[in-house]
Amino acid sequence: MTDPASSIWLRPERAARGPAPEFSRAALARAAIEIADVRGLQAATMRQVATALGTAPASLYRYVATRSELVELMIDQVVGAVPYEPLSGDWRADLVTLARQSRTMLMSHPWMIEAQGSGRQVGPGAAAYLEHGLAALHQVRRPGWEKLEALAILSGVVRLLAGAELAETTGAAVDARTQATAGAYLAHIVARGGHPHLAAALGDARTSDDDLFDRVVVRVLNGLIADDLSTATPEGASVSVADGTVGG
């Protein structure tokens, strides 16, 4: 059985005995975040953080046991800074708003996409995120574990979409020449016949990519939480998103 005390969140900030600490976990996290924002997650080493704080690397181990714990502090401090909007009573609209806020957070701290990619611990910031998401789903008649699954999947989708956006802005995405080459090949095989479904799909008009994020998020939410298991909609709130839009 895992020792609960292995979680940094269950250990006191400082030991009961010994000299008062020079810094705090929050100060370590802030210094590491500043480094990662500029140079990436891998640059936020114990040595670099210690240098930024003007101390020796060994002194940081009074606050964290490993660098992984430092990353936990970084993630939770960023997540905990999300300014959650008041809930409207329209759970879809509220979760789309939460998804947008999460995307903004990830775009501001690109290293978060890598850091959150592997299983992390739940700290105060993550607990606040879950509480807000569950509050948005309060009137939905679904088991709590399904709601938690929905929030986890939503978080993963947001991370995936934000990662794609960041790749495009940094030039890591498929370049225009490659896209044109792929398009030319698809047009060629469609023109030859034998791919009727692909031809039909490519022939459908597509709306602007500007609202791609919202469209994908709404579709995911519609698939995760069905209308027939939701409670009645509060008066004045629209949750009909059959056309792919969110009302409020």
N, C-alpha and C positions, 0 to 999 in steps of 0.2 A: 504493500500500500504506500502511495506517495505521501511523504511528509508534508502537511499543509504549510509548515513553516518555510518550505522551499520557495514559496511565492514571495516575491519581494514586497508585495502589498500586505502580507501578514507579519512582516518583521518591523520592529520599531525603527524610526528614522535614525536613531542613535542608540548606542549601548547605554545601559543604566549607569555604568561606571566609565571612568576615563575622562580625558579633556573634552571640552565642548568642540564640536566639529567646526571647521573653518567655513565649510560650504553647506549645501543641502542637495538632496536628490533633484529638486527642481532646478537648481543652478547648474548641476551637471547636465541635465537634459537640455536646458536652454543653450548651453555652450555647444553641445553635440549637434543640436538642431541647426544652429547657425553654420556649423562646418558642413553638415550634410546638405543644406540648402544650396550652398555654393559649389561644393566639390563632390557631392554624392555620398551615399551611405558608407561605402568602404573607407572613405577618408576620415570618418568619425571614429577614430581609434582611441583607446584609453590614453595613449601617449599624446595625441593631438589635442584631446580635450584637456588633459592636464596642462599642456603648454598654454592653451587659451586661458586657463584659470590661473596660470602662474604658479603651479605646484608640481610636485613629482608624481609620476604615474602611480607609484605604489600607494600614495595617499588616497587615491580614488577608491581603493578596495575597502575603505572604511564605510563606504556608502553603497557599493554594489559588489556582488561576489564575482561577477563575470561581465564581459562586454555585452553578452546577450541581455543581461538585466538592464544595462544602460540603454540598449535599443528599446526594451520594454518601456522604460521611462520616457524615451523620446516619442514613441508612438502614442502613449497615453496622454502626454502633454498636448500634442497636436490635436488629437481627437477631442480632448477635454475643452479645447478652445473654440469648438464649433458653436456659433451663436444660434441655438435652436429657435425657430419661429414658433409663435403661439399656434396651437392646434386649432383647426377650423371646424372639425367635426366630420369633414369629408376625408375618409381614411386614404383614399387613393391620392387625392391632391396633397395631403399632408406627407405621404411617403415620397411622392415625386419631389416635393420641396426638400425633404430630407436628403434625397438622392442628389439633388442639385447642390446642396450645401456640402455634401461629401465630395462631390466632384471638384468644387472650388477648393476644398482643403487639399485634395490630391494634386491638383494643378499647381498649387502654391508650394507644395512640398513633394516634388516628384519621387524622392527616395522612399516615400511612404508606400508606393505601389510594390516595390521590392520587399520592404520590411514586413508588410502585412501579408505577403504571399505565402509565408509559411505559418504554421499554427502558432499563435501568440497567446499569452496569458490575458485574462480579463482584469483590467485595473479600473480605477474610478472613472476615467474618461469613457472607457468602453461601456461600463455599467450605465453611465448617463445616456449614452447613445441607445442602448437597448431599452432603457426605461422610456425614452421619448418615443421610440418606434412602437413599443408595446402599448403605450398610451394612445397612440394614433389608431391602433387596432382594437382598442378596448371594447367597442360595440360590435365587433365582428365575432360571430359564433364559430370559433375554431379553438381546438385545444391549444394550450400555451406552447407546447413543443412545436406545433405546426407554425405558430407565429414566429417563434425563434428561428426556425428553419427558413421561413420566408425572409426575415431580416438578414440572415446570413447569406442567402442567395442574392438578395438585392445588393448587399455590400460587394459581393463578388462581381456582379454585373457592372456596378459603377466603377469598380477598380479596372475591369477589362476595358470599358469604354474610355475611361480617362487615360489609360495606358496607350490606347490607340491614338487618342488626340495628341498626347505628348509626343508619340513617335512621329506623327505628321509634322508637328511644329519644330521638331529637332532634326528633321530630315532623315530619320531612320526608317520611315515608311517606304513602301514601294514607290519608286520614282515615276514621274509622268511617262517616261519612255517605256518602262516595263508595263505600266497600265495600258498604254496604247497598243503594245505588242499583244498582250492578253486579249484586249478587246478585238483586235484584228483577227486573231485566231478563232474566237467565239463566233464572230460574224461569218467567218469562212465556213465553219462546220454547220452553222445554222442554215446558211444558204444552200448547202449541199443536201439538206434534208436528213431525216433519220433521228432528229432530236426535237420532236414536236413540243414537248413540255418545256424544254430549255428555250425554244424559240418563243413560246407564249410568255414565259416569265420575263425574257429580255425585252419583249415587245410592250409590256405594261409600262405606262408612264409612271415615273417616280417623282415624288415631291422633293422639295429642297432638302439637303442634308442638314440645314440649320436646326431642324427640330428632331433630328435623328435620336438624340439622347432621350428626350421625353417620350418619343414613340416606343423605343425599345423598353424603357422602364415601365411604361403603362402596360405593354403587352406581357411583360414578365409578371407584373402584379395581377393582371387578369387571369393568368394561368395558375398562379400560386393560390389565389383566394377567390373562389367562385361566388358569383352573385347570390345564388340560391341559399348560401349558408350565412349571408350577411344579415344583420338586423335592418329594420326600417331606416331609411335615410332621414337624418334630422331635417326639419323644415327649413327650406331655403338652400340646402346643400345639394348639389348635383353630383351623382356618382355614375351617371350613364356615360360610358366611354366606348360604346360600340363603334364609334367612328374614329377612335384613336386619340381623342382629345380628353383633357381633364377639366371638369367644371368645378366651380367653387362659389 
